[in-house]
């Protein structure tokens, strides 16, 4: 694995993907490659701290933290690839990356694979933007990605692009766990492609600052689940089969439109308040035997159906 830190974006047009050995600082990971007899090891180099914790049965956690000020010159960007195996030559590796403005992860290939049940976890804290490409991973490697964004405003890019492969993958955008003030994820944008497999996308961000922001996720092939821990707001999504309320006690609103219904056929929606962003021609509700309702919404000559356990009384009156 190669880790590089630096700063290539000086005018809003570059990204951490441009970091190389020539224009950035390559972190020396030799200490970790050599193996360790202790459960926890920490390497401090200038303003970068790398900590490794080993657990039983091939479980390992690696944390990379920028301990300088967020957005500090020369430490804004973080790049990682997998051309060396550590720490991925374990059953359950977890990688935590904290306090970088821009993060680029390209896991192009892993030459060593312990078992079919292999999983990889990534957690990125307080990044403004990033690019994660896991599409080339083995199909039997499941990935868990958590993004905890932080932003200093609408200027420059707030976009995360994430691409996963054909395995069972989980991607979460959340406000929980940030080291900074609340409310800045209103600037966060994302474009997520979950690929094939039975995937899950969890959404828990502040309402968007602008209706023109990009907040899009494609579930791809498979039985995919969208979990809402906050109102869907301007969230655009396609190719999902299930939408659920992920909060234990909050009332969450899902906003549907003709375009969303067209791009997500045969939806099952659970424990969510449903609103419509556009005017429909008619709506029909039929109760099923399992406390759910079949709902058909008509826009002009086009009709769309979904199943839900929560309905608006006005829908019944309209029926």
ABEGO torsion letter per residue (X at the ends): XBBBBEBABAAGABBAAABBAAABBBBBAAAAAAEBABABBBBBBEABBBBBBBBBGGBBBBBBBBABBBGBBGAABBBBBAABAOAAABABBBBBBBGBABBBBBBABBABBABAABBBBBBBBGBABBBBBAAABBAABBBBBBBBBBBAEABEBABBBBBBBABBBBBBBBABGBABBBGAAAABBBBBBAEBEBBBBBBBBBBBABAABBBBBBAEBEBBBBBBABBAEABBBBGBABBBBABAABBBBBBBBAAAAAABBGBBBBGBBBBBABBBABBBBBBBAAGBBBBBBBBEABBBBBBBABBBAAAAAAX
